[in-house]
Amino acid sequence: MLKIGKDIAFDKNTGKTRKIRYRDVEYDQDGWIDATKFFPSDYDLVQVKTKNNKINMVWAYGNHWDGLKIKQNDEILYWKR
């Protein structure tokens, strides 16, 4: 899983390495991002879609999700800003 703003990717255009940005992320047609591939920047408030199709607002910090309506055992599949 790559973290936006922290992990480094290779830029094909310049031949240099740089931090991953939101424009580098793969979105689906509805704007959702796969949570198994990318993790948002620290303290970003995002919407998440869980395995049972609930949509909640949560914060991202480190490799954890924090929110009032999200439980520890909820499996997060997708997120978007």
Legacy VTK file of the C-alpha trace (Angstrom):
# vtk DataFile Version 3.0
C-alpha trace
ASCII
DATASET POLYDATA
POINTS 81 float
0.000 0.000 0.000
1.405 3.382 -1.033
0.851 6.453 1.147
0.242 9.738 -0.629
2.809 12.380 0.282
5.164 9.908 1.968
6.101 7.101 -0.416
8.319 7.680 -3.432
7.548 6.811 -7.048
9.588 7.007 -10.242
8.518 9.763 -12.652
8.769 8.473 -16.239
8.745 11.968 -17.744
11.689 13.408 -15.804
13.505 10.197 -14.879
13.618 11.233 -11.217
11.964 9.987 -8.059
9.349 12.062 -6.230
6.630 11.728 -3.626
3.301 10.256 -4.719
0.593 12.875 -5.305
-3.173 12.613 -5.617
-2.921 12.956 -9.397
-0.844 9.733 -9.490
-3.632 7.680 -7.894
-5.861 5.360 -9.936
-9.543 6.320 -9.627
-12.568 4.336 -10.812
-15.335 5.993 -12.845
-17.104 7.239 -9.676
-13.938 8.698 -8.138
-13.306 5.931 -5.590
-9.739 4.812 -4.829
-8.805 1.226 -3.926
-7.804 1.178 -0.240
-5.532 -1.844 -0.734
-3.335 0.114 -3.170
-3.280 3.693 -1.840
-3.674 5.368 1.552
-4.474 9.107 1.888
-2.177 11.722 3.432
-2.165 12.181 7.190
-5.116 14.088 8.657
-7.111 14.026 5.413
-10.860 13.821 5.910
-12.162 11.280 3.392
-15.251 9.227 2.642
-14.802 5.482 2.942
-16.890 2.612 1.636
-16.842 -0.524 3.785
-17.395 -4.141 2.846
-21.098 -3.928 3.802
-21.557 -0.831 1.520
-21.713 1.749 4.313
-20.257 5.166 3.505
-18.728 7.138 6.397
-16.507 10.180 6.870
-13.195 9.330 8.556
-9.707 10.722 9.076
-6.565 9.016 7.927
-3.464 8.952 10.084
-0.492 6.653 9.650
-2.047 3.396 8.493
-5.208 3.803 10.585
-8.706 5.096 9.968
-10.389 7.166 12.701
-14.057 8.067 12.772
-17.073 8.080 15.022
-19.171 5.630 13.014
-16.385 3.309 11.911
-15.643 0.216 13.971
-12.317 -1.512 14.448
-13.449 -4.619 12.553
-14.932 -2.755 9.534
-13.074 -3.622 6.358
-12.532 -0.505 4.225
-12.465 -1.205 0.509
-12.541 2.248 -1.143
-12.070 5.916 -0.237
-12.319 9.335 -1.879
-11.707 12.971 -0.931
LINES 1 82
81 0 1 2 3 4 5 6 7 8 9 10 11 12 13 14 15 16 17 18 19 20 21 22 23 24 25 26 27 28 29 30 31 32 33 34 35 36 37 38 39 40 41 42 43 44 45 46 47 48 49 50 51 52 53 54 55 56 57 58 59 60 61 62 63 64 65 66 67 68 69 70 71 72 73 74 75 76 77 78 79 80
